[in-house]
Amino acid sequence: MGRKLYLILAILVVSASIKGQSVKRQLLSAKAFNFHHSFYVYGYQQVNSNLVFRCFSYSDKLQLSDSASYVLGNHVPSDFLDITADTLHHVINFYFQLADQKNRVTLLRLNDNLKTIANTDNYDANHINSLAAFDVEKYTCQQDIYIIRTAEDSSGKQFYLSKYSVKAMNKPFEYDYQWQFAFERQYIYRASIMYADSNQVMVYAQVFDGPKKGQWVLRINSHTGQLIKGTKLSSKGDTRYFLMSGFIIDKKTKSIDVIGSIYDANMIDLKNKKANFSNQSKGHQLFLVRIDSLGDVSSRIEKAFPLPIQTKTGSILQSFHLKIREFTKQKDGSYDVWADIYEQTQANILAYYSSWHFTIVPNDVDYDIVRSPLSISSKAVPNLISFAKGDTYGKFILNDIGDYDKFKYIKPVNDIVIKTGLDDLNNAFYVLRKTDLLSSRKTIYYIWMGKKGLEYKTIFTSEQGQNMAIFFTGKTSYVSFITNIGNSDFELKINTL
């Protein structure tokens, strides 16, 4: 007989307590995530011979909002692989796989109120999400998904943007094909989806040769797949690279602001995979391109923007590289920017060095850039960055220098930056995470400017067997989640730096 979803709050004995601003509850193998302004904690409870999956949602004040239960049958937690969870298509999906049946999976899909949308037992794992195998060049919007594929033949590489829509939300995700947009066949080097809504899809495209050589923002009709407008980031005839590192889309005015760095042929050649970053620090240039609702460039600003640290030459070439992490527009028309600086001392490895704040403020002509002092946050904590084999935390690893454009705009896979901000004295503070691969220990540090320079303290550390997470709810307030070493209960707690 198939398993059923039960509301068993009345018969399940749960130990939970709220003391002040914390919640403690018994739950095996618990994990947590933040979704739609709520905190969700999920795991197992053993009820006699049955293993029961539980999920709880809490408000930002840690008040219990909703809960859900799902009976998995006569099992113990070790019978299953780790629970997989995602929020694809703005719903919560949990996947359960028995360790000895890795080709079969059970799906439980809930909305943000933890009401059941779908549950499917013993389903073919290869079909649980028919588009999961595609690479990172995809973007979801409500019940639609956009994917960029490539095909190669003797004449070169062809890029395609395809749209699919979910067939049914109450079943494992399968998709109906809607349309396909074929990019011009010649000279496209890369195409990445920036954004999509009910009206348009925006794509960042690199064209390396021909009359359209340069970096482009393409707007494509989301209903028909027809090109609306292509906008080149550099001016006509400019052969330099305008590598995007961040963008803002104004949903009211339908305008786009794009920020990034400019590189000439002496510094980098992505097509031929060559680079010389010896002049990167003092020669760095920033651009800000504003594109109106019609796709026309309303302003294009270039600013010399030297980095506050200099490249060092010698037996090891040490260079520094800017990547925009937060780019927001203020009501007065200024821009607030948090950038991360990466250090390169090994071929094709860019490692986190520090975060840096600056503002872009309108003046009578164009803009002034107001830079904050740079404090080297990675040096405040001993051995924060590890170059041990297989350790990718805090690093962006390139296949070759031809991937440098991706470094600029793709989010790091194993980011160590949790939070940055400015204190009341306008000094930067940092919340960073360190993961030790050998011990599986995770440590979260708070770093700030003290009387003797940068100081740090440990917010908390997890030992092997513990799960932990941290979710910021304000400038200095956050909710922490941690399990005990036996992973039999968890605590959610409101904290302040």
Salt bridges, closest charged atoms under 4 A:
ASP79 OD2 - HIS75 ND1 3.01
ASP112 OD2 - HIS36 ND1 2.95
ASP121 OD1 - ARG3 NH1 3.98
ASP124 OD2 - HIS127 ND1 3.02
ASP144 OD2 - LYS163 NZ 3.78
ASP153 OD2 - ARG185 NH2 2.56
GLU184 OE2 - LYS212 NZ 2.59
ASP209 OD2 - LYS271 NZ 2.40
ASP238 OD2 - ARG240 NH2 2.69
ASP257 OD1 - ARG290 NE 3.07
ASP257 OD2 - LYS329 NZ 3.63
ASP296 OD1 - LYS229 NZ 3.13
GLU302 OE2 - ARG240 NH2 2.78
GLU326 OE2 - ARG325 NH1 3.22
ASP336 OD1 - HIS357 NE2 2.73
ASP340 OD2 - ARG325 NE 2.79
ASP366 OD1 - LYS303 NZ 2.96
ASP391 OD1 - LYS395 NZ 3.72
ASP400 OD2 - LYS273 NZ 3.20
ASP403 OD1 - ARG190 NH2 3.54
ASP405 OD2 - ARG190 NE 2.75
GLU463 OE1 - ARG441 NH2 3.10
